[in-house]
Amino acid sequence: MMYYIKCVLILLLCTTQLTACFSPIATPDKRKYVIDTTVKARYKSWHRPVSIMVRLPETYPAFSTTQMAYTRAPYEVSYYALNSWVAAPAQMIQPLLVKVLQDSQHYKAILEPPFAGRYDYLLISQILNFKQNFTRTPATFDLGMRLQLVDTSTMRVRATKDIRIQQPMQSDNPEAGVYAANQAVSQALLRAEGFVGRIIR
């Protein structure tokens, strides 16, 4: 009798596992997104024989992750479970910042770590805000950055610029937030290029 009960239990267990394997209910796929915007640099007639080191941006802890952040209430930060970035915001934005400065053709060289030689200026940046904001209508993607340009001959800060962008989202979902994020970063890159160009003349 006990042998019969064991056989029935094993059969039921196998049936349950097989049902789970072939269930028509699929687990939602996780999606990863990228900041990869194209910006047309504003070319000028002048050229400066200087080199600029573009450091990897420092990032506010809430946004130094591949998790995609959003807020639905003041002072609150949440993260999507199934949507994320392919890399942390700083790792996506730094190469774009390098490229927009290179494309301007204003400078002798635009450098990035791990370059260990000499350079004339250091561009330090911080990412202070990088999230989808559903506390307003329409929802926005909020980007906040701070830039500092350091003259390495004196190690003094030549200028500081704060960039704050609230880019409207077309709908209240992660995909619309990604599109708005790319638009916001495009604006920030152009402002960064203009900031550096105005100081180094």
MARKE-813114 format. One line per field, with one value per residue (C-alpha): residue in one letter; x, y, z; chain. Coordinates in steps of 0.5 Angstrom, whole numbers, plus 2048, in hexadecimal, padded with zeros to 3 digits. Layout:
BEGIN
residuo a ...
c1 X ...
c2 Y ...
c3 Z ...
cadena A ...
***
This chain:
BEGIN
residuo m m y y i k c v l i l l l c t t q l t a c f s p i a t p d k r k y v i d t t v k a r y k s w h r p v s i m v r l p e t y p a f s t t q m a y t r a p y e v s y y a l n s w v a a p a q m i q p l l v k v l q d s q h y k a i l e p p f a g r y d y l l i s q i l n f k q n f t r t p a t f d l g m r l q l v d t s t m r v r a t k d i r i q q p m q s d n p e a g v y a a n q a v s q a l l r a e g f v g r i i r
c1 800 806 809 803 802 809 808 802 806 80C 807 803 80A 80C 806 806 80D 80B 805 809 80E 809 805 802 804 80A 80F 810 816 81B 81D 823 824 829 82B 82E 82C 82F 830 833 838 838 83E 842 848 84D 851 855 85B 859 857 852 851 84A 849 844 83E 83D 836 831 830 829 82B 832 82E 82C 825 820 81D 817 812 80B 80B 810 817 815 81A 817 81A 817 817 817 81B 822 828 82D 832 832 830 838 83A 835 836 83E 83F 83A 83D 844 841 83D 843 847 842 843 84A 84B 851 858 855 850 852 84F 852 856 85B 860 864 863 85D 85B 854 850 848 845 83E 839 832 82D 827 825 81E 817 812 80B 809 807 803 805 80B 812 819 81D 824 829 830 836 83C 843 848 84F 855 85B 860 85E 859 853 84C 84B 844 83E 837 831 82C 825 820 819 818 810 80E 809 806 807 80B 813 813 811 816 81C 81A 819 820 824 820 823 82A 82A 828 82D 833 832 832 838 83B 839 83C 843 843 841 847 84C 84D
c2 800 805 803 805 80C 80D 80C 810 816 816 815 81C 81F 81E 820 827 828 826 82B 830 82F 830 835 83A 840 842 846 84D 84F 854 85A 85E 865 869 871 871 878 87C 883 888 88C 893 894 89B 89E 89E 899 899 894 892 88B 889 883 881 87D 878 87C 87B 879 87A 873 872 872 86E 868 865 865 869 86E 872 876 876 87A 880 87D 876 872 86B 867 863 85B 859 85F 862 865 861 865 86A 871 874 86E 870 878 878 876 87A 880 87E 87E 884 888 884 886 88D 88D 893 88F 88C 885 883 87E 879 874 870 875 877 87D 884 888 88F 88F 88A 889 887 885 883 87F 882 87F 87A 877 877 87C 87A 87F 884 884 883 87E 880 87E 882 883 887 888 88C 88E 891 893 892 896 891 896 899 894 899 898 89D 89C 898 897 893 890 88E 88B 889 885 884 87C 87A 875 872 86C 86A 86A 872 873 870 875 87B 879 879 880 883 880 883 88A 889 887 88E 892 88F 890 897 898 895 899 8A0 89F 89D 8A2
c3 800 802 7FB 7F7 7FB 7FA 7F2 7F2 7F5 7F1 7EB 7ED 7EE 7E7 7E4 7E8 7E6 7DE 7DF 7E1 7DC 7D6 7D9 7D4 7D9 7D7 7DC 7DA 7D6 7DA 7D5 7D5 7D2 7D0 7CF 7C8 7C6 7C0 7C0 7BB 7BE 7BD 7B8 7B9 7B5 7BB 7BD 7C4 7C4 7CB 7CE 7D3 7D7 7D8 7DE 7E0 7E3 7EA 7EC 7F1 7F5 7F3 7EB 7EB 7E9 7E3 7E6 7E3 7E8 7E9 7EE 7EF 7F6 7F8 7FB 7F9 7F4 7F1 7EC 7E6 7E7 7E0 7DD 7DE 7DA 7D7 7DB 7E1 7DE 7DF 7DB 7D5 7D5 7D6 7CF 7CC 7CF 7CD 7C6 7C5 7C7 7C2 7BD 7BE 7BC 7C0 7C4 7C3 7C7 7CB 7D0 7D5 7DA 7DA 7D7 7DB 7D8 7D8 7D6 7D7 7DA 7DE 7DD 7E3 7E3 7E8 7E6 7EC 7E9 7E4 7E5 7E2 7E6 7E6 7EB 7E6 7E0 7DB 7DE 7DC 7DC 7E1 7E0 7E4 7E3 7E6 7E2 7E4 7DF 7E3 7E0 7E2 7E1 7E8 7EA 7EB 7E9 7E3 7E3 7E5 7E2 7E4 7DF 7E1 7DB 7DC 7D6 7D5 7D4 7CE 7D3 7DA 7D9 7D9 7D1 7D1 7D6 7D3 7CC 7D1 7D4 7CE 7CC 7D3 7D2 7CB 7CE 7D3 7CF 7CA 7D1 7D3 7CC 7CD 7D4 7D2 7CC 7CF 7D5 7D0 7CB
cadena A A A A A A A A A A A A A A A A A A A A A A A A A A A A A A A A A A A A A A A A A A A A A A A A A A A A A A A A A A A A A A A A A A A A A A A A A A A A A A A A A A A A A A A A A A A A A A A A A A A A A A A A A A A A A A A A A A A A A A A A A A A A A A A A A A A A A A A A A A A A A A A A A A A A A A A A A A A A A A A A A A A A A A A A A A A A A A A A A A A A A A A A A A A A A A A A A A A A A A A A A
***
